[in-house]
């Protein structure tokens, strides 16, 4: 299962995914290239997001009403 922001292919984006060991990881992709990534896998998605936040991830408000 992969969770990522919707964006154009050239836009900067964060990708959250499960690795081969079924642990959550993140990658920051800038201009189509991974420029930062989690150094460890996380059992909980929330812990993975917290680690990404410590490295600059900011969630975008969904705007749902």
mmCIF file of the N, C-alpha and C atoms, coordinates in Angstrom:
data_MODEL
# 
_entry.id   MODEL 
# 
loop_
_atom_site.group_PDB 
_atom_site.id 
_atom_site.type_symbol 
_atom_site.label_atom_id 
_atom_site.label_alt_id 
_atom_site.label_comp_id 
_atom_site.label_asym_id 
_atom_site.label_entity_id 
_atom_site.label_seq_id 
_atom_site.pdbx_PDB_ins_code 
_atom_site.Cartn_x 
_atom_site.Cartn_y 
_atom_site.Cartn_z 
_atom_site.occupancy 
_atom_site.B_iso_or_equiv 
_atom_site.pdbx_formal_charge 
_atom_site.auth_seq_id 
_atom_site.auth_comp_id 
_atom_site.auth_asym_id 
_atom_site.auth_atom_id 
_atom_site.pdbx_PDB_model_num 
ATOM 1   N N  . UNK A 1 1  ? 0.845   -1.182 0.000   1.00 0.00 ? 1  UNK A N  1 
ATOM 2   C CA . UNK A 1 1  ? 0.000   0.000  0.000   1.00 0.00 ? 1  UNK A CA 1 
ATOM 3   C C  . UNK A 1 1  ? 0.885   1.237  0.000   1.00 0.00 ? 1  UNK A C  1 
ATOM 4   N N  . UNK A 1 2  ? 0.615   2.148  -0.883  1.00 0.00 ? 2  UNK A N  1 
ATOM 5   C CA . UNK A 1 2  ? 1.373   3.382  -0.984  1.00 0.00 ? 2  UNK A CA 1 
ATOM 6   C C  . UNK A 1 2  ? 0.452   4.560  -0.784  1.00 0.00 ? 2  UNK A C  1 
ATOM 7   N N  . UNK A 1 3  ? 0.894   5.531  -0.013  1.00 0.00 ? 3  UNK A N  1 
ATOM 8   C CA . UNK A 1 3  ? 0.142   6.766  0.185   1.00 0.00 ? 3  UNK A CA 1 
ATOM 9   C C  . UNK A 1 3  ? 1.049   7.904  -0.232  1.00 0.00 ? 3  UNK A C  1 
ATOM 10  N N  . UNK A 1 4  ? 0.561   8.751  -1.108  1.00 0.00 ? 4  UNK A N  1 
ATOM 11  C CA . UNK A 1 4  ? 1.347   9.914  -1.491  1.00 0.00 ? 4  UNK A CA 1 
ATOM 12  C C  . UNK A 1 4  ? 0.431   11.051 -1.895  1.00 0.00 ? 4  UNK A C  1 
ATOM 13  N N  . UNK A 1 5  ? 0.987   12.237 -1.866  1.00 0.00 ? 5  UNK A N  1 
ATOM 14  C CA . UNK A 1 5  ? 0.238   13.409 -2.298  1.00 0.00 ? 5  UNK A CA 1 
ATOM 15  C C  . UNK A 1 5  ? 0.011   13.329 -3.793  1.00 0.00 ? 5  UNK A C  1 
ATOM 16  N N  . UNK A 1 6  ? -1.122  13.861 -4.249  1.00 0.00 ? 6  UNK A N  1 
ATOM 17  C CA . UNK A 1 6  ? -1.369  13.968 -5.679  1.00 0.00 ? 6  UNK A CA 1 
ATOM 18  C C  . UNK A 1 6  ? -0.595  15.176 -6.174  1.00 0.00 ? 6  UNK A C  1 
ATOM 19  N N  . UNK A 1 7  ? 0.190   14.965 -7.222  1.00 0.00 ? 7  UNK A N  1 
ATOM 20  C CA . UNK A 1 7  ? 0.987   16.059 -7.759  1.00 0.00 ? 7  UNK A CA 1 
ATOM 21  C C  . UNK A 1 7  ? 1.402   15.710 -9.177  1.00 0.00 ? 7  UNK A C  1 
ATOM 22  N N  . UNK A 1 8  ? 1.850   16.707 -9.903  1.00 0.00 ? 8  UNK A N  1 
ATOM 23  C CA . UNK A 1 8  ? 2.353   16.440 -11.240 1.00 0.00 ? 8  UNK A CA 1 
ATOM 24  C C  . UNK A 1 8  ? 3.678   15.691 -11.114 1.00 0.00 ? 8  UNK A C  1 
ATOM 25  N N  . UNK A 1 9  ? 4.085   14.946 -12.152 1.00 0.00 ? 9  UNK A N  1 
ATOM 26  C CA . UNK A 1 9  ? 5.310   14.152 -12.078 1.00 0.00 ? 9  UNK A CA 1 
ATOM 27  C C  . UNK A 1 9  ? 6.555   14.966 -11.755 1.00 0.00 ? 9  UNK A C  1 
ATOM 28  N N  . UNK A 1 10 ? 6.594   16.237 -12.142 1.00 0.00 ? 10 UNK A N  1 
ATOM 29  C CA . UNK A 1 10 ? 7.783   17.045 -11.882 1.00 0.00 ? 10 UNK A CA 1 
ATOM 30  C C  . UNK A 1 10 ? 7.744   17.743 -10.521 1.00 0.00 ? 10 UNK A C  1 
ATOM 31  N N  . UNK A 1 11 ? 6.608   17.685 -9.831  1.00 0.00 ? 11 UNK A N  1 
ATOM 32  C CA . UNK A 1 11 ? 6.468   18.380 -8.549  1.00 0.00 ? 11 UNK A CA 1 
ATOM 33  C C  . UNK A 1 11 ? 7.180   17.616 -7.429  1.00 0.00 ? 11 UNK A C  1 
ATOM 34  N N  . UNK A 1 12 ? 7.567   18.334 -6.404  1.00 0.00 ? 12 UNK A N  1 
ATOM 35  C CA . UNK A 1 12 ? 8.138   17.706 -5.215  1.00 0.00 ? 12 UNK A CA 1 
ATOM 36  C C  . UNK A 1 12 ? 7.030   16.961 -4.501  1.00 0.00 ? 12 UNK A C  1 
ATOM 37  N N  . UNK A 1 13 ? 7.339   15.785 -3.952  1.00 0.00 ? 13 UNK A N  1 
ATOM 38  C CA . UNK A 1 13 ? 6.314   15.026 -3.248  1.00 0.00 ? 13 UNK A CA 1 
ATOM 39  C C  . UNK A 1 13 ? 6.944   14.099 -2.213  1.00 0.00 ? 13 UNK A C  1 
ATOM 40  N N  . UNK A 1 14 ? 6.124   13.685 -1.279  1.00 0.00 ? 14 UNK A N  1 
ATOM 41  C CA . UNK A 1 14 ? 6.500   12.722 -0.251  1.00 0.00 ? 14 UNK A CA 1 
ATOM 42  C C  . UNK A 1 14 ? 5.787   11.414 -0.568  1.00 0.00 ? 14 UNK A C  1 
ATOM 43  N N  . UNK A 1 15 ? 6.475   10.309 -0.437  1.00 0.00 ? 15 UNK A N  1 
ATOM 44  C CA . UNK A 1 15 ? 5.891   8.994  -0.696  1.00 0.00 ? 15 UNK A CA 1 
ATOM 45  C C  . UNK A 1 15 ? 6.010   8.158  0.567   1.00 0.00 ? 15 UNK A C  1 
ATOM 46  N N  . UNK A 1 16 ? 4.894   7.582  1.008   1.00 0.00 ? 16 UNK A N  1 
ATOM 47  C CA . UNK A 1 16 ? 4.861   6.689  2.161   1.00 0.00 ? 16 UNK A CA 1 
ATOM 48  C C  . UNK A 1 16 ? 4.511   5.304  1.651   1.00 0.00 ? 16 UNK A C  1 
ATOM 49  N N  . UNK A 1 17 ? 5.296   4.300  2.040   1.00 0.00 ? 17 UNK A N  1 
ATOM 50  C CA . UNK A 1 17 ? 5.105   2.958  1.493   1.00 0.00 ? 17 UNK A CA 1 
ATOM 51  C C  . UNK A 1 17 ? 5.597   1.902  2.483   1.00 0.00 ? 17 UNK A C  1 
ATOM 52  N N  . UNK A 1 18 ? 5.213   0.664  2.235   1.00 0.00 ? 18 UNK A N  1 
ATOM 53  C CA . UNK A 1 18 ? 5.701   -0.466 3.030   1.00 0.00 ? 18 UNK A CA 1 
ATOM 54  C C  . UNK A 1 18 ? 6.863   -1.116 2.288   1.00 0.00 ? 18 UNK A C  1 
ATOM 55  N N  . UNK A 1 19 ? 7.920   -1.447 3.027   1.00 0.00 ? 19 UNK A N  1 
ATOM 56  C CA . UNK A 1 19 ? 9.096   -2.071 2.435   1.00 0.00 ? 19 UNK A CA 1 
ATOM 57  C C  . UNK A 1 19 ? 8.931   -3.592 2.388   1.00 0.00 ? 19 UNK A C  1 
ATOM 58  N N  . UNK A 1 20 ? 9.964   -4.306 1.987   1.00 0.00 ? 20 UNK A N  1 
ATOM 59  C CA . UNK A 1 20 ? 9.915   -5.765 1.858   1.00 0.00 ? 20 UNK A CA 1 
ATOM 60  C C  . UNK A 1 20 ? 9.665   -6.451 3.200   1.00 0.00 ? 20 UNK A C  1 
ATOM 61  N N  . UNK A 1 21 ? 10.025  -5.793 4.296   1.00 0.00 ? 21 UNK A N  1 
ATOM 62  C CA . UNK A 1 21 ? 9.801   -6.336 5.642   1.00 0.00 ? 21 UNK A CA 1 
ATOM 63  C C  . UNK A 1 21 ? 8.443   -5.902 6.199   1.00 0.00 ? 21 UNK A C  1 
ATOM 64  N N  . UNK A 1 22 ? 7.612   -5.278 5.354   1.00 0.00 ? 22 UNK A N  1 
ATOM 65  C CA . UNK A 1 22 ? 6.271   -4.806 5.726   1.00 0.00 ? 22 UNK A CA 1 
ATOM 66  C C  . UNK A 1 22 ? 6.295   -3.693 6.775   1.00 0.00 ? 22 UNK A C  1 
ATOM 67  N N  . UNK A 1 23 ? 7.337   -2.871 6.747   1.00 0.00 ? 23 UNK A N  1 
ATOM 68  C CA . UNK A 1 23 ? 7.465   -1.739 7.652   1.00 0.00 ? 23 UNK A CA 1 
ATOM 69  C C  . UNK A 1 23 ? 7.291   -0.462 6.843   1.00 0.00 ? 23 UNK A C  1 
ATOM 70  N N  . UNK A 1 24 ? 6.742   0.583  7.480   1.00 0.00 ? 24 UNK A N  1 
ATOM 71  C CA . UNK A 1 24 ? 6.490   1.858  6.816   1.00 0.00 ? 24 UNK A CA 1 
ATOM 72  C C  . UNK A 1 24 ? 7.781   2.643  6.637   1.00 0.00 ? 24 UNK A C  1 
ATOM 73  N N  . UNK A 1 25 ? 7.940   3.234  5.464   1.00 0.00 ? 25 UNK A N  1 
ATOM 74  C CA . UNK A 1 25 ? 9.066   4.116  5.153   1.00 0.00 ? 25 UNK A CA 1 
ATOM 75  C C  . UNK A 1 25 ? 8.540   5.323  4.375   1.00 0.00 ? 25 UNK A C  1 
ATOM 76  N N  . UNK A 1 26 ? 9.362   6.361  4.285   1.00 0.00 ? 26 UNK A N  1 
ATOM 77  C CA . UNK A 1 26 ? 9.010   7.539  3.497   1.00 0.00 ? 26 UNK A CA 1 
ATOM 78  C C  . UNK A 1 26 ? 10.180  7.911  2.601   1.00 0.00 ? 26 UNK A C  1 
ATOM 79  N N  . UNK A 1 27 ? 9.858   8.596  1.503   1.00 0.00 ? 27 UNK A N  1 
ATOM 80  C CA . UNK A 1 27 ? 10.857  9.179  0.607   1.00 0.00 ? 27 UNK A CA 1 
ATOM 81  C C  . UNK A 1 27 ? 10.382  10.566 0.231   1.00 0.00 ? 27 UNK A C  1 
ATOM 82  N N  . UNK A 1 28 ? 11.313  11.482 0.110   1.00 0.00 ? 28 UNK A N  1 
ATOM 83  C CA . UNK A 1 28 ? 11.022  12.814 -0.411  1.00 0.00 ? 28 UNK A CA 1 
ATOM 84  C C  . UNK A 1 28 ? 11.586  12.862 -1.821  1.00 0.00 ? 28 UNK A C  1 
ATOM 85  N N  . UNK A 1 29 ? 10.723  13.143 -2.792  1.00 0.00 ? 29 UNK A N  1 
ATOM 86  C CA . UNK A 1 29 ? 11.101  13.129 -4.195  1.00 0.00 ? 29 UNK A CA 1 
ATOM 87  C C  . UNK A 1 29 ? 11.023  14.552 -4.734  1.00 0.00 ? 29 UNK A C  1 
ATOM 88  N N  . UNK A 1 30 ? 12.143  15.014 -5.275  1.00 0.00 ? 30 UNK A N  1 
ATOM 89  C CA . UNK A 1 30 ? 12.244  16.373 -5.807  1.00 0.00 ? 30 UNK A CA 1 
ATOM 90  C C  . UNK A 1 30 ? 12.669  16.270 -7.266  1.00 0.00 ? 30 UNK A C  1 
ATOM 91  N N  . UNK A 1 31 ? 11.892  16.852 -8.153  1.00 0.00 ? 31 UNK A N  1 
ATOM 92  C CA . UNK A 1 31 ? 12.165  16.839 -9.593  1.00 0.00 ? 31 UNK A CA 1 
ATOM 93  C C  . UNK A 1 31 ? 12.419  15.413 -10.089 1.00 0.00 ? 31 UNK A C  1 
ATOM 94  N N  . UNK A 1 32 ? 11.615  14.467 -9.572  1.00 0.00 ? 32 UNK A N  1 
ATOM 95  C CA . UNK A 1 32 ? 11.685  13.089 -10.020 1.00 0.00 ? 32 UNK A CA 1 
ATOM 96  C C  . UNK A 1 32 ? 12.772  12.234 -9.394  1.00 0.00 ? 32 UNK A C  1 
ATOM 97  N N  . UNK A 1 33 ? 13.563  12.791 -8.467  1.00 0.00 ? 33 UNK A N  1 
ATOM 98  C CA . UNK A 1 33 ? 14.650  12.042 -7.840  1.00 0.00 ? 33 UNK A CA 1 
ATOM 99  C C  . UNK A 1 33 ? 14.468  12.010 -6.326  1.00 0.00 ? 33 UNK A C  1 
ATOM 100 N N  . UNK A 1 34 ? 14.699  10.838 -5.727  1.00 0.00 ? 34 UNK A N  1 
ATOM 101 C CA . UNK A 1 34 ? 14.635  10.719 -4.266  1.00 0.00 ? 34 UNK A CA 1 
ATOM 102 C C  . UNK A 1 34 ? 15.826  11.458 -3.674  1.00 0.00 ? 34 UNK A C  1 
ATOM 103 N N  . UNK A 1 35 ? 15.550  12.463 -2.853  1.00 0.00 ? 35 UNK A N  1 
ATOM 104 C CA . UNK A 1 35 ? 16.628  13.257 -2.256  1.00 0.00 ? 35 UNK A CA 1 
ATOM 105 C C  . UNK A 1 35 ? 16.747  13.026 -0.751  1.00 0.00 ? 35 UNK A C  1 
ATOM 106 N N  . UNK A 1 36 ? 15.745  12.372 -0.162  1.00 0.00 ? 36 UNK A N  1 
ATOM 107 C CA . UNK A 1 36 ? 15.791  12.042 1.265   1.00 0.00 ? 36 UNK A CA 1 
ATOM 108 C C  . UNK A 1 36 ? 14.894  10.825 1.481   1.00 0.00 ? 36 UNK A C  1 
ATOM 109 N N  . UNK A 1 37 ? 15.239  10.021 2.484   1.00 0.00 ? 37 UNK A N  1 
ATOM 110 C CA . UNK A 1 37 ? 14.422  8.854  2.786   1.00 0.00 ? 37 UNK A CA 1 
ATOM 111 C C  . UNK A 1 37 ? 14.609  8.435  4.231   1.00 0.00 ? 37 UNK A C  1 
ATOM 112 N N  . UNK A 1 38 ? 13.661  7.648  4.720   1.00 0.00 ? 38 UNK A N  1 
ATOM 113 C CA . UNK A 1 38 ? 13.731  7.145  6.095   1.00 0.00 ? 38 UNK A CA 1 
ATOM 114 C C  . UNK A 1 38 ? 14.922  6.197  6.216   1.00 0.00 ? 38 UNK A C  1 
ATOM 115 N N  . UNK A 1 39 ? 15.658  6.311  7.308   1.00 0.00 ? 39 UNK A N  1 
ATOM 116 C CA . UNK A 1 39 ? 16.795  5.432  7.556   1.00 0.00 ? 39 UNK A CA 1 
ATOM 117 C C  . UNK A 1 39 ? 16.370  4.112  8.181   1.00 0.00 ? 39 UNK A C  1 
ATOM 118 N N  . UNK A 1 40 ? 15.129  4.078  8.665   1.00 0.00 ? 40 UNK A N  1 
ATOM 119 C CA . UNK A 1 40 ? 14.626  2.866  9.301   1.00 0.00 ? 40 UNK A CA 1 
ATOM 120 C C  . UNK A 1 40 ? 13.162  2.668  8.921   1.00 0.00 ? 40 UNK A C  1 
ATOM 121 N N  . UNK A 1 41 ? 12.666  1.442  9.085   1.00 0.00 ? 41 UNK A N  1 
ATOM 122 C CA . UNK A 1 41 ? 11.268  1.160  8.853   1.00 0.00 ? 41 UNK A CA 1 
ATOM 123 C C  . UNK A 1 41 ? 10.490  1.306  10.154  1.00 0.00 ? 41 UNK A C  1 
ATOM 124 N N  . UNK A 1 42 ? 9.213   1.623  10.053  1.00 0.00 ? 42 UNK A N  1 
ATOM 125 C CA . UNK A 1 42 ? 8.364   1.840  11.223  1.00 0.00 ? 42 UNK A CA 1 
ATOM 126 C C  . UNK A 1 42 ? 7.194   0.877  11.201  1.00 0.00 ? 42 UNK A C  1 
ATOM 127 N N  . UNK A 1 43 ? 6.872   0.305  12.349  1.00 0.00 ? 43 UNK A N  1 
ATOM 128 C CA . UNK A 1 43 ? 5.739   -0.615 12.445  1.00 0.00 ? 43 UNK A CA 1 
ATOM 129 C C  . UNK A 1 43 ? 4.419   0.130  12.274  1.00 0.00 ? 43 UNK A C  1 
ATOM 130 N N  . UNK A 1 44 ? 4.349   1.354  12.763  1.00 0.00 ? 44 UNK A N  1 
ATOM 131 C CA . UNK A 1 44 ? 3.122   2.146  12.717  1.00 0.00 ? 44 UNK A CA 1 
ATOM 132 C C  . UNK A 1 44 ? 3.257   3.282  11.704  1.00 0.00 ? 44 UNK A C  1 
ATOM 133 N N  . UNK A 1 45 ? 2.208   3.471  10.902  1.00 0.00 ? 45 UNK A N  1 
ATOM 134 C CA . UNK A 1 45 ? 2.185   4.554  9.920   1.00 0.00 ? 45 UNK A CA 1 
ATOM 135 C C  . UNK A 1 45 ? 2.382   5.909  10.604  1.00 0.00 ? 45 UNK A C  1 
ATOM 136 N N  . UNK A 1 46 ? 1.728   6.125  11.734  1.00 0.00 ? 46 UNK A N  1 
ATOM 137 C CA . UNK A 1 46 ? 1.825   7.408  12.445  1.00 0.00 ? 46 UNK A CA 1 
ATOM 138 C C  . UNK A 1 46 ? 3.266   7.712  12.851  1.00 0.00 ? 46 UNK A C  1 
ATOM 139 N N  . UNK A 1 47 ? 4.021   6.693  13.231  1.00 0.00 ? 47 UNK A N  1 
ATOM 140 C CA . UNK A 1 47 ? 5.431   6.898  13.596  1.00 0.00 ? 47 UNK A CA 1 
ATOM 141 C C  . UNK A 1 47 ? 6.260   7.287  12.369  1.00 0.00 ? 47 UNK A C  1 
ATOM 142 N N  . UNK A 1 48 ? 5.927   6.701  11.234  1.00 0.00 ? 48 UNK A N  1 
ATOM 143 C CA . UNK A 1 48 ? 6.614   7.038  9.987   1.00 0.00 ? 48 UNK A CA 1 
ATOM 144 C C  . UNK A 1 48 ? 6.339   8.495  9.616   1.00 0.00 ? 48 UNK A C  1 
ATOM 145 N N  . UNK A 1 49 ? 5.081   8.918  9.713   1.00 0.00 ? 49 UNK A N  1 
ATOM 146 C CA . UNK A 1 49 ? 4.715   10.302 9.401   1.00 0.00 ? 49 UNK A CA 1 
ATOM 147 C C  . UNK A 1 49 ? 5.408   11.266 10.371  1.00 0.00 ? 49 UNK A C  1 
ATOM 148 N N  . UNK A 1 50 ? 5.475   10.898 11.645  1.00 0.00 ? 50 UNK A N  1 
ATOM 149 C CA . UNK A 1 50 ? 6.152   11.749 12.634  1.00 0.00 ? 50 UNK A CA 1 
ATOM 150 C C  . UNK A 1 50 ? 7.628   11.920 12.277  1.00 0.00 ? 50 UNK A C  1 
ATOM 151 N N  . UNK A 1 51 ? 8.277   10.848 11.825  1.00 0.00 ? 51 UNK A N  1 
ATOM 152 C CA . UNK A 1 51 ? 9.680   10.941 11.422  1.00 0.00 ? 51 UNK A CA 1 
ATOM 153 C C  . UNK A 1 51 ? 9.818   11.822 10.177  1.00 0.00 ? 51 UNK A C  1 
ATOM 154 N N  . UNK A 1 52 ? 8.897   11.679 9.229   1.00 0.00 ? 52 UNK A N  1 
ATOM 155 C CA . UNK A 1 52 ? 8.925   12.528 8.034   1.00 0.00 ? 52 UNK A CA 1 
ATOM 156 C C  . UNK A 1 52 ? 8.738   13.995 8.411   1.00 0.00 ? 52 UNK A C  1 
ATOM 157 N N  . UNK A 1 53 ? 7.851   14.273 9.365   1.00 0.00 ? 53 UNK A N  1 
ATOM 158 C CA . UNK A 1 53 ? 7.653   15.660 9.831   1.00 0.00 ? 53 UNK A CA 1 
ATOM 159 C C  . UNK A 1 53 ? 8.951   16.228 10.400  1.00 0.00 ? 53 UNK A C  1 
ATOM 160 N N  . UNK A 1 54 ? 9.698   15.406 11.109  1.00 0.00 ? 54 UNK A N  1 
ATOM 161 C CA . UNK A 1 54 ? 10.977  15.853 11.676  1.00 0.00 ? 54 UNK A CA 1 
ATOM 162 C C  . UNK A 1 54 ? 11.981  16.196 10.571  1.00 0.00 ? 54 UNK A C  1 
ATOM 163 N N  . UNK A 1 55 ? 11.716  15.720 9.358   1.00 0.00 ? 55 UNK A N  1 
ATOM 164 C CA . UNK A 1 55 ? 12.585  15.981 8.216   1.00 0.00 ? 55 UNK A CA 1 
ATOM 165 C C  . UNK A 1 55 ? 11.949  16.931 7.204   1.00 0.00 ? 55 UNK A C  1 
ATOM 166 N N  . UNK A 1 56 ? 10.880  17.633 7.607   1.00 0.00 ? 56 UNK A N  1 
ATOM 167 C CA . UNK A 1 56 ? 10.312  18.680 6.769   1.00 0.00 ? 56 UNK A CA 1 
ATOM 168 C C  . UNK A 1 56 ? 8.956   18.412 6.146   1.00 0.00 ? 56 UNK A C  1 
ATOM 169 N N  . UNK A 1 57 ? 8.373   17.230 6.349   1.00 0.00 ? 57 UNK A N  1 
ATOM 170 C CA . UNK A 1 57 ? 7.057   16.926 5.767   1.00 0.00 ? 57 UNK A CA 1 
ATOM 171 C C  . UNK A 1 57 ? 5.984   17.784 6.418   1.00 0.00 ? 57 UNK A C  1 
ATOM 172 N N  . UNK A 1 58 ? 5.119   18.352 5.585   1.00 0.00 ? 58 UNK A N  1 
ATOM 173 C CA . UNK A 1 58 ? 3.971   19.119 6.062   1.00 0.00 ? 58 UNK A CA 1 
ATOM 174 C C  . UNK A 1 58 ? 2.746   18.617 5.323   1.00 0.00 ? 58 UNK A C  1 
ATOM 175 N N  . UNK A 1 59 ? 1.683   18.280 6.055   1.00 0.00 ? 59 UNK A N  1 
ATOM 176 C CA . UNK A 1 59 ? 0.461   17.810 5.433   1.00 0.00 ? 59 UNK A CA 1 
ATOM 177 C C  . UNK A 1 59 ? -0.302  18.991 4.831   1.00 0.00 ? 59 UNK A C  1 
ATOM 178 N N  . UNK A 1 60 ? -1.001  18.716 3.758   1.00 0.00 ? 60 UNK A N  1 
ATOM 179 C CA . UNK A 1 60 ? -1.808  19.738 3.098   1.00 0.00 ? 60 UNK A CA 1 
ATOM 180 C C  . UNK A 1 60 ? -3.253  19.544 3.544   1.00 0.00 ? 60 UNK A C  1 
ATOM 181 N N  . UNK A 1 61 ? -3.917  20.638 3.915   1.00 0.00 ? 61 UNK A N  1 
ATOM 182 C CA . UNK A 1 61 ? -5.331  20.560 4.312   1.00 0.00 ? 61 UNK A CA 1 
ATOM 183 C C  . UNK A 1 61 ? -6.137  20.055 3.121   1.00 0.00 ? 61 UNK A C  1 
ATOM 184 N N  . UNK A 1 62 ? -7.068  19.150 3.399   1.00 0.00 ? 62 UNK A N  1 
ATOM 185 C CA . UNK A 1 62 ? -7.828  18.526 2.320   1.00 0.00 ? 62 UNK A CA 1 
ATOM 186 C C  . UNK A 1 62 ? -8.887  19.447 1.734   1.00 0.00 ? 62 UNK A C  1 
ATOM 187 N N  . UNK A 1 63 ? -9.370  20.416 2.487   1.00 0.00 ? 63 UNK A N  1 
ATOM 188 C CA . UNK A 1 63 ? -10.373 21.347 1.998   1.00 0.00 ? 63 UNK A CA 1 
ATOM 189 C C  . UNK A 1 63 ? -11.770 20.760 1.933   1.00 0.00 ? 63 UNK A C  1 
ATOM 190 N N  . UNK A 1 64 ? -11.981 19.595 2.524   1.00 0.00 ? 64 UNK A N  1 
ATOM 191 C CA . UNK A 1 64 ? -13.313 18.980 2.524   1.00 0.00 ? 64 UNK A CA 1 
ATOM 192 C C  . UNK A 1 64 ? -14.225 19.708 3.499   1.00 0.00 ? 64 UNK A C  1 
ATOM 193 N N  . UNK A 1 65 ? -15.466 19.894 3.099   1.00 0.00 ? 65 UNK A N  1 
ATOM 194 C CA . UNK A 1 65 ? -16.439 20.566 3.966   1.00 0.00 ? 65 UNK A CA 1 
ATOM 195 C C  . UNK A 1 65 ? -17.687 19.761 4.057   1.00 0.00 ? 65 UNK A C  1 
# 
